[in-house]
Amino acid sequence: MHQRLAVLVALIVVSIAGWANLANASPADDYVGPYFGDGNLPPGCIKDMSRDNPDNICFHAKTGLNTLDSPKIDVAVLVPASPTAERDLRIMRQAAEAWEGGIHYLADEMGLDWLRDGVEFNISPSIVSLADGETPSTFPLYDPEIVILATNPVGGLGIGVDPTYLTDELGIFDENGVPCHNIPNPFSLDAWEGMPGYDGHHGDGGGYYVEDCGGAGGNVCFSVNGAIDPVPGVTDTFSLFDLVLHETGHCLTLGHVGDGAEGAWGQVPTNDIMAYSSDPPGQNKCVSTLNVEAFATRMSRYLDVNGDNAVDESDHLDPNDVAGDGANSFQVQHPDDHLYASSTGSVWDCPQPDLGAVPGERVDWTPEPAETSDPVLSVSTPAHGAETSDGHVHVIGTVERRPKTAPPTSPTSSHDDAEGDAYSTFTDISNIQVEVTDLDVIATIKVAQLWPKDQTSLPKYGVSIGGREIESFIPEPDNPADVVTYDHSMEAQLPSEWSSWDATANTVTFTIPRSYLAQGRVVAPYDIFALTSFRAPTRLWTLVADDRAPDAGAIGVAAPAGPDTSSGTSTTSSLTGGSTAGAVLDTVVLEREGGNKFRVTDSTLGETGGPSHHFTLQVPQKSTVELLLGWPDLSDLDMYVTGAATGNAASAGQPEALRLEDVQGTLDIEVAPYLVVGIPDTTYTLQATIVPNPTGGGTITDTDGDGVTDDEDACPARPGVGSSGCPVPSDEKVTVYVDGAAAASEGVESSNGPDSFALDVTVPTGSHEVKTVWTQDDEVLATDVRTVVHAAPGVDRDGDGVADARDNCLEQPNAGQADLDGDGKGDACDSDVDGDGHSNTKERARGTDPFDAASYPGKKKSGSLL
């Protein structure tokens, strides 16, 4: 098989880079704004990086990694010592261009005009050709801010092949021509790793090194990259483009985002290039708004931020968590503001690099924003033509960005994929079926032939759920597990039972708890696709990416109808406001699909990795939670709790009980079958009793009515759409005009869902135009126009000399007030003047007299048939 795989690596030339998924909105539509300044955290964010804190929902980015000291950034891209030098140099150059274009594009979308206009990149070279027999060599570089080079991680394969004849040393000179740095062989990763101060962080083939050149030239940062990339997009162990993009980000002073403490942080935006993650599956990354925010804090030292035509201390922007981890400051961002340098803000629409063997069309790294939602302005009052007796008009309504494409509504879907479009039958996907239940996302992948389960697996079968890639494969022979279920995005092994193989049906079924996905902010509706690949025999790397279903895009599925259970909780009960403190609100019974049962063969006898059952329980307000686990026989079951609180009940007896104090957030509960003696199985019950903590007199209140209770509201007297209960800054507003003159205005914020407004205006007597206008940055998004009448005594809106109060035609002049049929409507505005039940229009069309009740269609008149 290894020989066949080597042939496969050499032959496959079809790239799957560029897989697309569903998009949401352009960045400017969704982005609320940056929060700079120590302690100025976005609403809903806290200064805590702990995974166990349920309030830690926000992203953290390390800042200030090196002392880049100029907004004029010269980037030198060295010709790699590679058998495909033009292609690899093109990929490296595009990574630098992606930073240039991404920063400029997002700075404009984020309202950071000073950054957009002030930062200038100079990337060289643009074109390189090596004549036959020419030896690639280094050359003197003068005062570059960043030097990008590719090294040789493993001699003789792919990028950075290290020819023995390459002995030229890399020379860097400052702005005065004084030598600053040299290294005998810059294309050797070993050489860089042996230098004091080199930061290889993850040890996966890349790093950066900073040299202080002194003088006005300041520092030079080396973006050092090693990658085995014979066929980019197909045979990636590491993506050269993403690796260069990541390391160059460090040279731009950016640290890791989300996983900056090497996995110890809570929220990880795995799609971010500075997260050092393989997401999104099957495509390359681009710059994020969090990257730009962190970069802006450094560039504010050298640019005129406040527009006073001077660059001084008043322009300096601090990150919002200066203390950080004691070594580096953090820029904290709410996930709702985490967007990408694509036309829609979605990572799935990031521009993709040209990875071909020969150059293709130049990639545009500053896309045109694309609107995927429609601004909808709804005015509920006043009604068109409404009257007011005192001149006061209440204008009430909502603003909403309504997606152009309706979200999925069904919890099930399937897709048939073309057969024969993969390298082997083992990786050829024929169908994927998806079902969302209250607890799980279930995806079944059918292939032409499932890999033999009794052999070490080189194929990997995977499913991407909202960008989170979950894989299933048979491990190395010395691994005791049967099937490995692996979170490729988080580099974490999952419970084995989350994926299962059926050799008869040729299927692999993934059953992924929605609670697990929700921890990574993956919630319904879900975008899902299947993928297959080959993996390296001794690592979890993807060596060859093969088939995908659908070939582009994704299957959209919704949560099942009924109460919102996206958290994965198996109960529909919840805590409600206004309850008496200390009262037992509910006893919740937790059940899993398939039943709360263990068989004798499930007994673990203390070994880890057994068939435990997992539950989640949402506790929305601080409470005492009592968990009780019981069963009817002499089995021995144990209970372990993590998440919002930790504890365990693992005695030799039963029932097992656990009391947890001051709990708020999500509890992750594991029931483990230490010993099972039931025949044919043991059924257990798991219940939770929740008692809310007292809150000031026993009543939970929401003074400002914004949906955040006072005990959790940072601004209890001011309603706000922010998750902390505080108003958030916005560049949107609704203005009401009376006869063209602005009469009232109110700020609104539609980026996180519909927002309401209520404005009071006054109109003088008579009929007036009331126009409601929704704007963003003074650009009109939507308008609503209607007429309102101030019907005060003496008003005569039709000018016929008869006041409205006694006029039987308010809008048609009729000074005589004629009313032939006496129905209160004047003849001038009565659609049936003679009151015979036939409209004036109909009678004229049929030749009868609309002013004679005895003349109407179908009746004789003066001896004639009509």
Buried (B, 14 or more C-beta within 10 A) or exposed (E): EEEEBEEBBEEBEEBBBBBBBBBBBBBBBBBBBBBBEEEEBBBBBBBBBEBEBBBBBBBBBBBBBBEBBBBEBBBBBBBBBBEBBBBBBBBBBBBBBBBBBBBBBBBBBBBBEBBBBBBEBEBBEEEBEEEEEEEBBBEEBBBBBBBBBBBBBBEEBBBBBBEEEBEBEBBBBBEEEEEBBBBEBBBBBEBBBEEEEBBBBEEBBBBBBBBBBEEEBBBBBBBBBBBBBBBBBBBBBBBBBBBBBBBBBBBBBBBBBBBBBEEEBBBBBBBBBBBBBBBBBBBBBBBBBBBBBBBBBBBBBBBBBEEEEEBEEEBEBBBBBBEBBEEBBBBBBBBBBBBBBBBBBBBBBBBBBBBEEEEEEEBEBBBEBBBBBEBBBBBEEBEEEBBBEEBEBEBBBBBBBEEEEEEBEBBBBEBEBEBEBBBBBBBBBBBBBBBBBBBBBBBBBBBBEBBEEEEBBBBBBBBBBBBBBBBBBBBEEEEEEEBBBBBBBBBEBBBBBBBBBEEEEBBBBBBBBBBBBBBBBBBBBBBBBBBBBBBBBEEBBBBBBBBBBBBEBBBBBBBBEEEEBBBBBBBEBBBEBEBEBEEEBBEBEBBBEEEBBBBBEBBBEEEEEBBBBBBBBBBBBBBBBBBBBEBEEEBBBBBBBBBBBEBBBBEEEBBBEBEBEEBBBBBBBBBBBBBBEBEEBBEBBBBBBBBBBEBEEEEBBBEBEBEBBBBBBBBBEEBBBBBBBBBBEBBBBBBBBBEEEEBBBBBBBBBBEBBBBEBEBEBEBBBBEBBBBBBBEEEEBBBBEBEBBBBBEEBBBBEBEBBBEEBBBBEBBBEEBEBBBEEEBBBBBBEBBBBBEBBBEBBEEEEBBBEBBEBBEEEEBEEEEB
